[in-house]
Amino acid sequence: MHELTLWKKGELENLRRDIDLLFRRFRRGFGVPRSLMETTEIYRTDLSETEDTVFVEAKLPDIRPGDIQISVTEDTLSLKAETSEESLEKVENYQRIEKSSRSFSRSIKLPCRILPEEVKATFKDNVLKIELPKCRPKKARGISIEIK
């Protein structure tokens, strides 16, 4: 006879963590470059809201403010960042040039309509904070009906 197995809270997350650990060990054991196994960096992005405003906070370590692009529509927020670095080391018989670049892109579907022209953003200590004012619903207007 078949039985149903009850999954306890957190078991699926434990399974995912174990599988990720196996893949990391595989990569190290066979010398597979990181870029083939892990294609993107994940930047933490938090969304919260009050009655009048939606707040988005993104932690972007090692990203300069000038590299960040923000675009907003009434219901979507898009974040993009591209960075590149170059270093040059000269020694007597050789020179070494290292170039690295990273990119980040995220689109967030907002929980309600906002006013794009009133959006404010600040960047301090590698944390991008965005304030998105909500659209105010139009109030219903009562109409008197004349009864004859």
LUMDO-784909 format. One line per 3 residues: their letters; for each residue z, y, x of N, C-alpha, C. Coordinates in steps of 0.02 Angstrom, whole numbers, always signed. Layout:
residues N
a = Z:Y:X:Z:Y:X:Z:Y:X; ...
***
This chain:
residues 148
mhe = +0:-59:+42:+0:+0:+0:+0:+62:+44; -36:+114:+24:-41:+176:+62:+15:+223:+43; +39:+259:+94:+92:+308:+82:+69:+376:+106
ltl = +93:+427:+74:+79:+496:+95:+131:+515:+147; +108:+551:+199:+153:+574:+251:+165:+649:+241; +227:+668:+239:+245:+739:+230:+246:+773:+298
wkk = +207:+827:+305:+206:+866:+367:+261:+917:+363; +304:+917:+413:+358:+966:+415:+332:+1032:+443; +365:+1085:+426:+345:+1151:+450:+346:+1152:+527
gel = +291:+1175:+556:+287:+1181:+629:+255:+1121:+663; +246:+1065:+628:+215:+1006:+660:+143:+1019:+680; +106:+1055:+638:+36:+1070:+654:+32:+1116:+716
enl = +78:+1164:+720:+79:+1209:+778:+97:+1170:+841; +143:+1123:+836:+161:+1081:+894:+101:+1039:+916; +64:+1012:+869:+4:+973:+885:-47:+1016:+921
rrd = -58:+1077:+897:-105:+1122:+929:-84:+1139:+1000; -19:+1153:+1010:+7:+1169:+1076:-3:+1110:+1124; +9:+1049:+1100:+0:+989:+1142:-73:+979:+1162
idl = -119:+991:+1115:-190:+984:+1131:-212:+1037:+1180; -188:+1099:+1171:-204:+1153:+1219:-179:+1135:+1289; -120:+1106:+1294:-92:+1085:+1358:-136:+1032:+1390
lfr = -160:+984:+1351:-204:+932:+1378:-269:+962:+1406; -297:+1010:+1369:-359:+1041:+1394:-347:+1082:+1457; -289:+1116:+1462:-274:+1153:+1523:-268:+1106:+1583
rfr = -234:+1049:+1572:-228:+999:+1626:-296:+971:+1645; -338:+958:+1596:-405:+933:+1610:-444:+983:+1652; -441:+1046:+1632:-478:+1098:+1668:-455:+1102:+1741
rgf = -389:+1102:+1752:-363:+1107:+1820:-381:+1045:+1861; -376:+986:+1830:-388:+923:+1865:-460:+915:+1888; -507:+941:+1850:-577:+933:+1867:-609:+996:+1894
gvp = -570:+1049:+1902:-596:+1110:+1931:-644:+1148:+1886; -636:+1140:+1820:-679:+1176:+1773:-659:+1249:+1773; -706:+1295:+1784:-689:+1366:+1785:-659:+1389:+1719
rsl = -614:+1437:+1723:-581:+1463:+1663:-631:+1490:+1613; -685:+1521:+1637:-732:+1553:+1592:-767:+1503:+1546; -772:+1441:+1566:-805:+1392:+1523:-758:+1366:+1468
met = -693:+1366:+1481:-646:+1339:+1433:-617:+1393:+1387; -607:+1453:+1413:-575:+1507:+1376:-623:+1566:+1377; -655:+1580:+1322:-707:+1631:+1321:-682:+1701:+1307
tei = -626:+1708:+1273:-603:+1775:+1257:-528:+1782:+1268; -508:+1842:+1282:-437:+1858:+1286:-416:+1880:+1216; -356:+1863:+1198:-332:+1881:+1132:-281:+1938:+1140
yrt = -297:+1994:+1108:-252:+2051:+1109:-215:+2052:+1042; -151:+2063:+1046:-110:+2062:+986:-124:+2124:+944; -137:+2114:+880:-150:+2168:+833:-107:+2157:+771
dls = -66:+2207:+755:-22:+2202:+697:-45:+2252:+644; -41:+2232:+580:-59:+2274:+525:+1:+2278:+478; +19:+2338:+458:+73:+2347:+409:+54:+2405:+364
ete = +90:+2411:+308:+73:+2466:+263:+134:+2491:+225; +129:+2553:+205:+178:+2583:+161:+141:+2601:+97; +173:+2638:+54:+142:+2657:-9:+80:+2702:+1
dtv = +82:+2744:+54:+28:+2793:+65:-16:+2779:+125; +5:+2735:+171:-30:+2729:+235:-34:+2656:+258; -89:+2639:+291:-96:+2574:+325:-90:+2589:+399
fve = -50:+2549:+435:-39:+2558:+506:-67:+2498:+544; -103:+2511:+598:-127:+2459:+642:-102:+2474:+712; -74:+2423:+744:-49:+2431:+813:-79:+2375:+855
akl = -115:+2394:+908:-146:+2345:+952:-121:+2354:+1023; -98:+2301:+1054:-76:+2303:+1123:-135:+2286:+1167; -156:+2334:+1208:-216:+2327:+1250:-198:+2338:+1323
pdi = -169:+2288:+1356:-152:+2297:+1427:-214:+2304:+1470; -209:+2346:+1521:-263:+2357:+1569:-326:+2387:+1539; -320:+2420:+1482:-377:+2454:+1451:-364:+2529:+1454
rpg = -414:+2566:+1476:-407:+2639:+1479:-426:+2669:+1411; -395:+2725:+1393:-409:+2756:+1327:-483:+2773:+1318; -517:+2794:+1372:-587:+2812:+1367:-633:+2752:+1354
diq = -608:+2692:+1364:-649:+2631:+1354:-644:+2605:+1283; -603:+2635:+1241:-591:+2610:+1173:-636:+2648:+1124; -668:+2610:+1080:-709:+2639:+1027:-680:+2616:+960
isv = -669:+2664:+915:-641:+2648:+849:-691:+2673:+797; -708:+2630:+750:-750:+2652:+694:-717:+2628:+629; -723:+2670:+578:-687:+2657:+515:-734:+2670:+457
ted = -732:+2624:+408:-763:+2636:+343:-706:+2635:+292; -723:+2639:+229:-671:+2641:+178:-629:+2577:+175; -657:+2520:+198:-620:+2457:+193:-619:+2416:+256
tls = -644:+2441:+312:-647:+2403:+375:-631:+2447:+434; -593:+2419:+481:-578:+2452:+545:-608:+2409:+600; -647:+2439:+644:-677:+2402:+700:-652:+2432:+766
lka = -629:+2388:+810:-606:+2408:+877:-649:+2375:+928; -669:+2413:+979:-708:+2386:+1035:-681:+2417:+1099; -682:+2377:+1152:-663:+2404:+1218:-702:+2365:+1271
ets = -727:+2401:+1319:-762:+2370:+1376:-736:+2402:+1439; -715:+2361:+1487:-692:+2388:+1550:-729:+2353:+1607; -736:+2388:+1661:-765:+2358:+1721:-731:+2388:+1782
ees = -721:+2346:+1831:-688:+2368:+1893:-729:+2342:+1952; -727:+2380:+2004:-762:+2361:+2065:-718:+2378:+2125; -713:+2330:+2171:-674:+2344:+2232:-717:+2325:+2292
lek = -708:+2363:+2346:-747:+2353:+2407:-698:+2347:+2465; -704:+2293:+2503:-662:+2282:+2561:-708:+2274:+2622; -700:+2318:+2670:-741:+2314:+2731:-698:+2293:+2789
ven = -721:+2241:+2824:-689:+2217:+2885:-743:+2218:+2939; -726:+2206:+3001:-774:+2212:+3056:-839:+2175:+3044; -836:+2112:+3027:-897:+2071:+3023:-924:+2061:+2952
yqr = -889:+2083:+2902:-912:+2072:+2834:-883:+2124:+2787; -911:+2125:+2728:-882:+2165:+2674:-882:+2123:+2611; -829:+2132:+2572:-822:+2094:+2510:-821:+2142:+2452
iek = -865:+2129:+2403:-869:+2170:+2343:-850:+2125:+2284; -801:+2147:+2246:-781:+2111:+2186:-795:+2154:+2125; -827:+2124:+2076:-840:+2159:+2013:-813:+2117:+1956
ssr = -780:+2149:+1910:-756:+2113:+1851:-765:+2158:+1790; -778:+2126:+1734:-784:+2163:+1672:-754:+2121:+1616; -727:+2156:+1567:-698:+2124:+1508:-719:+2163:+1447
sfs = -724:+2127:+1392:-739:+2161:+1329:-695:+2132:+1274; -684:+2172:+1224:-641:+2155:+1168:-672:+2184:+1106; -674:+2146:+1053:-702:+2170:+990:-665:+2138:+932
rsi = -647:+2178:+883:-612:+2151:+825:-628:+2194:+765; -644:+2162:+709:-652:+2196:+645:-598:+2173:+598; -566:+2221:+566:-510:+2205:+522:-527:+2229:+452
klp = -526:+2183:+405:-536:+2200:+335:-471:+2229:+309; -472:+2290:+287:-412:+2325:+265:-391:+2303:+195; -326:+2304:+180:-302:+2280:+115:-319:+2326:+56
cri = -341:+2386:+71:-359:+2433:+18:-408:+2484:+46; -434:+2527:+2:-479:+2580:+25:-439:+2635:+59; -469:+2664:+111:-435:+2718:+148:-480:+2779:+151
lpe = -453:+2833:+176:-491:+2896:+185:-512:+2900:+259; -575:+2881:+275:-597:+2879:+345:-591:+2946:+381; -601:+3002:+346:-599:+3067:+379:-529:+3089:+399
evk = -477:+3055:+375:-408:+3074:+391:-372:+3025:+437; -410:+2980:+468:-380:+2929:+512:-357:+2962:+577; -298:+2942:+602:-271:+2968:+665:-257:+2909:+711
atf = -271:+2918:+776:-258:+2866:+825:-224:+2896:+887; -177:+2858:+915:-144:+2878:+978:-143:+2818:+1024; -143:+2832:+1089:-140:+2779:+1139:-88:+2798:+1191
kdn = -34:+2757:+1195:+19:+2772:+1242:+50:+2706:+1266; +61:+2700:+1331:+91:+2640:+1361:+53:+2576:+1341; -13:+2578:+1344:-57:+2521:+1328:-52:+2498:+1255
vlk = -28:+2541:+1211:-23:+2524:+1140:-64:+2575:+1100; -112:+2550:+1062:-154:+2591:+1019:-123:+2590:+949; -107:+2649:+923:-78:+2654:+856:-126:+2694:+812
iel = -143:+2666:+755:-191:+2697:+709:-158:+2705:+641; -162:+2765:+613:-137:+2779:+546:-197:+2790:+500; -200:+2751:+447:-255:+2754:+399:-228:+2772:+330
pkc = -235:+2835:+309:-210:+2855:+243:-248:+2819:+187; -211:+2795:+137:-242:+2760:+81:-274:+2810:+33; -326:+2786:-1:-356:+2826:-55:-306:+2829:-112
rpk = -300:+2887:-140:-256:+2895:-197:-295:+2880:-261; -271:+2834:-301:-308:+2819:-363:-308:+2879:-410; -363:+2887:-443:-368:+2942:-491:-324:+2926:-551
kar = -288:+2977:-573:-244:+2967:-630:-285:+2966:-694; -264:+2922:-739:-298:+2918:-803:-282:+2981:-844; -331:+3005:-877:-321:+3065:-918:-320:+3045:-991
gis = -270:+3066:-1025:-265:+3049:-1097:-309:+3094:-1138; -339:+3065:-1189:-383:+3104:-1234:-355:+3097:-1305; -348:+3153:-1337:-324:+3152:-1406:-382:+3137:-1452
iei = -370:+3095:-1500:-423:+3078:-1549:-404:+3110:-1615; -451:+3146:-1642:-440:+3178:-1706:-456:+3129:-1762; -408:+3118:-1806:-418:+3071:-1861:-435:+3111:-1923
k = -488:+3091:-1957:-511:+3126:-2017:-500:+3085:-2077
***
